[in-house]
Amino acid sequence: MGFADVLTDAGLTGKYSPSQADVATFKALKSSPDAAKYPHAARWYKHMNSYSDDFATLPAKAPATEEDDDEVDLFGSDDEEEDAEAERIKNERLAEYKKKKEGKTKPAAKSVVTMDVKPWDDETDMKLLEAAVRSINKEGLVWGASKLAAVGFGIKKLQINLVIEDDKIGLSDLQEEIEEFEDYVQSSDITPFSVHVPPATMTWLSTSITGLGVVFLAHACYSAHEHSALLSISAASLSSITSHSPTVATLPIDITVESIVAVFAICLGLVLGTPDLRPIQWRVWAGKIEREGEKGFMNGDGEVDKDYAGNPFRLLESRPGFIDIRKQRTEFAEWVREGGEIKAS
């Protein structure tokens, strides 16, 4: 058995008063430890050997010294009061952290929407209609700017912007609430988001793309011509030396790719620069004139297109016996507001 196998808590742990644990360790050693290898253990062995006559009277455990008490005080205490205080501080900090975490709210998701509100006819007071729509006040709903847009036959619709919080406001519920104003509102729709590119911007973009395509195509043609010329010269030199007939060679891949890209860019630029096609159906054409007027027929220079000729129905409306559709729509709207009852003749 070696000295390291009989180490105990009471032995070489800084206790200066011997105890029964030291006695047991002393008796377990057959001889004194080597002073060269274990100087402290050899000194302890000699110290314990001096108490050999008092082994029976030594205490079971060495008494604690003042140094031991100081060490315990430095690194904490097992006192129950101190443990309770530490637990209380820990719980207070946890409660404080939870409170701060609950106080931090995530930013609400918001949407910007444009809504179309359509009246019954051209005699509906649009100011009263807009006032009725804006009278709806809810948490998470903010009304924005509005304008009147032509629909046709003199009827205009209200286009109004609004900002909603997605978690608080439902668009379908809001539309139902707006349509409850039956005296003014016929229906409502959500306008899809679209990006309008001004004609001047589109003209500049199409011109740039077309010009770039033309440059690429010119460079591809020059490269093809240069390649063909060099190939012809080399073929003529080779035929003068040998009797082999010249072989037909294809264009390099880079010239082919450049030609394809150039043609694609030219086609894209021409398509972007082409004005909007005119509607094929006459009623669609007439409806566009009725709704948009001259604004719908502006060219890239800001001038009215030569095809615009005003209201196409003006000759029909001046003809005797013409049926006034607007009047009939007004009468029908009044009949619906009154309950839609059919009077017995």
Buried (B, 14 or more C-beta within 10 A) or exposed (E): EEBEEBEEEBBBEEBEEBBBBBBBBBEEBEEBBEEEEBEEBBEBBEEBEEBEEEBEEBEEEBEEEEEBEEEEEEEEEEEEEEEEEEEEEEEEEEEEEEEEEEEEEEEEEBEEBBBBBBBBBBEBEBEEBBEBBEEBEEEEBBBEEBEBEBBBBEBBBBBBBBBBBEEEBEBEEBBEEBBEBEEBBBEBEEEEEEEEEEBEEBBEBBEEBBEBBBEBBEBBBEBBEEBEEEBEEEBEEEEEEEEEEEEEEEBEEEBEEBBEBBBEBBEBBEEBBEEEEEEEEEEEBBBBBBBBBEEBBBEBEEEEBEEEEEEBEEEEEEEEEEEEEEEEBBEEBEEEEEEEEEEEE
